[in-house]
């Protein structure tokens, strides 16, 4: 597999999703062990919206993946809206 094929296929997105998952697990573990850092509840909506965007990109790079792309784009928008709403409420 050439570098060009790697970046044009869904594998690169799978790796990025793996890193997002690892980041969420590390944030959770650090907060559980030390009580410091971000609680997962404080950043779960941000992580979800990013993960949904990555899944939409994965579907776009997959033949016949457009229905999943549309679904994940809608899910990302909902998660992003919920994140903004929760942050707005926390400031009030």
Backbone bond lengths (Angstrom), bond angles and torsions (degrees), N, CA, C in turn:
res aa  C-N    CA-C-N  psi(-1)  N-CA   C-N-CA  omega(-1)  CA-C   N-CA-C  phi
1 X - - - 1.445 - - 1.538 108.22 -
2 X 1.317 115.61 127.54 1.464 119.68 179.02 1.532 109.48 -81.74
3 X 1.313 115.36 165.79 1.459 120.90 178.95 1.528 110.48 -62.35
4 X 1.322 116.33 -36.72 1.465 120.73 178.23 1.530 110.61 -63.36
5 X 1.321 117.28 -44.91 1.464 120.81 178.26 1.521 111.15 -64.56
6 X 1.321 116.75 -37.42 1.458 121.09 179.37 1.525 110.67 -60.15
7 X 1.337 116.74 -46.78 1.462 120.46 -177.38 1.525 113.18 -77.02
8 X 1.311 117.98 -15.67 1.461 120.52 178.16 1.522 112.75 -96.55
9 X 1.309 117.60 -1.87 1.456 121.21 -178.90 1.522 112.23 -109.31
10 X 1.305 116.09 173.46 1.465 120.44 -177.21 1.526 114.27 -74.96
11 X 1.329 118.38 -12.84 1.468 119.94 -177.49 1.530 112.17 -61.77
12 X 1.321 117.01 -38.84 1.464 119.86 -179.95 1.536 110.22 -62.79
13 X 1.319 117.05 -35.37 1.467 120.68 177.98 1.522 110.07 -71.87
14 X 1.320 117.48 -38.19 1.470 120.41 176.58 1.529 110.87 -58.62
15 X 1.318 116.30 -39.86 1.465 120.49 178.38 1.528 110.10 -65.73
16 X 1.325 117.09 -43.64 1.464 120.56 178.80 1.525 111.07 -62.58
17 X 1.327 117.60 -40.70 1.471 121.22 177.03 1.526 110.02 -63.51
18 X 1.318 116.90 -38.07 1.460 120.38 175.69 1.521 111.94 -60.44
19 X 1.337 116.61 -40.91 1.461 120.06 178.21 1.530 111.49 -68.12
20 X 1.323 117.64 -37.58 1.467 120.80 176.65 1.525 109.56 -62.22
21 X 1.329 116.87 -44.01 1.461 121.20 178.61 1.525 111.09 -63.21
22 X 1.319 116.33 -44.59 1.462 120.59 177.98 1.530 111.18 -61.30
23 X 1.322 116.93 -42.35 1.464 121.03 178.36 1.528 110.85 -60.28
24 X 1.329 117.41 -45.21 1.460 120.64 179.75 1.525 110.93 -62.87
25 X 1.321 117.07 -42.30 1.465 120.31 178.95 1.525 111.50 -65.02
26 X 1.328 117.24 -40.14 1.462 120.51 178.80 1.526 111.68 -67.62
27 X 1.329 117.20 -39.71 1.466 119.91 176.22 1.531 110.53 -61.04
28 X 1.317 115.70 -45.05 1.461 120.27 179.53 1.533 110.76 -62.75
29 X 1.324 117.28 -47.20 1.469 121.07 -177.59 1.524 110.82 -64.68
30 X 1.320 117.81 -43.13 1.471 120.88 179.86 1.527 110.54 -61.05
31 X 1.330 115.77 -43.45 1.464 119.35 -179.91 1.537 111.02 -67.27
32 X 1.323 117.00 -38.09 1.469 120.57 179.17 1.527 111.51 -66.61
33 X 1.321 116.40 -39.58 1.466 120.65 -176.39 1.526 113.32 -77.95
34 X 1.336 116.66 -38.66 1.465 119.29 -172.20 1.522 114.31 -111.92
35 X 1.321 117.01 -19.55 1.464 120.27 -174.73 1.521 112.17 77.26
36 X 1.314 117.22 1.88 1.464 121.84 179.56 1.520 109.63 -107.22
37 X 1.314 114.49 173.75 1.455 119.15 178.76 1.514 111.43 81.11
38 X 1.299 114.58 -169.72 1.462 120.32 -179.14 1.522 111.04 -82.27
39 X 1.310 115.41 132.11 1.462 119.56 170.56 1.525 107.29 -73.81
40 X 1.295 117.45 144.24 1.458 121.26 -178.97 1.527 111.19 -58.37
41 X 1.325 117.01 -35.37 1.459 120.59 179.27 1.528 111.89 -62.12
42 X 1.339 116.93 -27.70 1.465 120.80 -179.54 1.518 113.00 -77.72
43 X 1.311 118.37 -19.18 1.463 119.56 -176.51 1.527 113.62 -128.72
44 X 1.328 118.17 6.98 1.467 119.88 -175.74 1.533 111.82 -63.86
45 X 1.337 118.03 -37.40 1.464 119.23 -179.07 1.532 111.46 -69.36
46 X 1.321 116.88 -35.77 1.461 120.54 176.29 1.526 110.30 -65.42
47 X 1.325 115.58 -44.38 1.470 120.20 178.64 1.527 110.51 -63.47
48 X 1.330 116.78 -42.21 1.466 120.27 179.61 1.523 111.95 -62.97
49 X 1.332 117.36 -44.81 1.466 118.32 -178.78 1.527 110.71 -63.19
50 X 1.327 117.65 -39.39 1.462 120.45 176.36 1.513 112.53 -65.70
51 X 1.321 116.11 -41.08 1.470 120.02 179.12 1.532 110.87 -65.35
52 X 1.337 116.77 -40.40 1.473 119.89 177.78 1.533 111.24 -64.06
53 X 1.336 116.78 -37.85 1.465 118.83 176.24 1.526 111.18 -64.68
54 X 1.326 116.46 -39.43 1.468 119.86 177.24 1.532 110.65 -64.32
55 X 1.318 116.90 -40.20 1.467 119.57 178.28 1.520 111.39 -66.49
56 X 1.340 117.13 -36.02 1.469 120.17 175.69 1.528 110.25 -63.84
57 X 1.331 117.06 -41.90 1.459 120.53 177.04 1.523 110.96 -62.98
58 X 1.319 116.14 -40.18 1.470 119.67 178.45 1.522 110.73 -60.88
59 X 1.332 116.15 -42.26 1.461 119.98 178.12 1.526 111.14 -65.27
60 X 1.330 116.86 -36.78 1.470 120.39 179.13 1.519 111.13 -65.39
61 X 1.319 117.51 -29.72 1.467 121.58 -179.63 1.531 112.49 -87.41
62 X 1.312 116.62 -1.29 1.464 122.20 -178.40 1.530 108.47 -108.10
63 X 1.322 118.23 132.63 1.467 119.45 177.35 1.534 111.26 -56.98
64 X 1.302 114.78 137.99 1.469 122.18 179.10 1.528 112.47 61.72
65 X 1.330 117.67 27.19 1.459 120.54 -177.69 1.513 114.84 -96.61
66 X 1.342 117.99 10.50 1.457 119.62 -174.40 1.528 114.56 -63.92
67 X 1.359 121.10 -34.57 1.477 117.71 178.59 1.532 111.63 -63.31
68 X 1.317 116.84 -40.07 1.456 119.90 177.49 1.515 111.20 -66.71
69 X 1.330 116.52 -37.13 1.459 120.22 178.45 1.526 110.25 -60.80
70 X 1.317 116.76 -45.70 1.466 120.42 179.10 1.532 110.84 -62.39
71 X 1.312 116.47 -43.47 1.465 120.77 179.80 1.520 111.43 -61.79
72 X 1.328 117.62 -46.06 1.459 120.53 -177.73 1.525 112.03 -71.43
73 X 1.333 118.43 -30.71 1.465 120.14 175.34 1.528 110.68 -66.43
74 X 1.316 116.94 -40.58 1.464 120.47 176.49 1.530 109.91 -64.58
75 X 1.328 116.92 -44.27 1.465 120.72 179.28 1.529 111.02 -62.10
76 X 1.332 117.38 -39.55 1.468 120.71 178.04 1.517 110.80 -64.21
77 X 1.317 117.07 -40.79 1.460 120.86 178.02 1.519 112.07 -63.89
78 X 1.319 116.64 -40.85 1.466 120.87 178.30 1.522 110.54 -65.50
79 X 1.325 117.11 -45.56 1.471 120.29 179.15 1.525 110.97 -63.21
80 X 1.324 116.59 -40.44 1.462 120.33 179.14 1.530 110.55 -64.88
81 X 1.325 116.67 -44.15 1.467 120.62 177.66 1.523 111.81 -61.12
82 X 1.332 116.49 -42.25 1.467 120.19 178.42 1.528 110.90 -65.00
83 X 1.329 116.37 -37.17 1.466 120.66 177.89 1.527 110.38 -64.21
84 X 1.316 117.07 -47.10 1.461 120.53 178.40 1.527 111.30 -61.16
85 X 1.313 115.91 -42.24 1.474 119.98 -179.98 1.523 111.17 -62.68
86 X 1.327 117.71 -43.03 1.465 120.12 -179.13 1.535 110.84 -67.67
87 X 1.313 117.30 -36.52 1.475 120.08 178.18 1.525 110.06 -69.25
88 X 1.318 116.84 -38.64 1.463 121.38 -179.86 1.530 109.25 -63.92
89 X 1.332 117.06 -42.73 1.468 121.52 179.00 1.520 112.04 -64.64
90 X 1.328 116.91 -36.81 1.451 120.89 -178.58 1.530 111.77 -68.14
91 X 1.321 117.61 -24.76 1.458 120.94 179.06 1.517 112.38 -83.55
92 X 1.310 116.99 -21.91 1.473 120.37 -176.96 1.501 112.09 -78.21
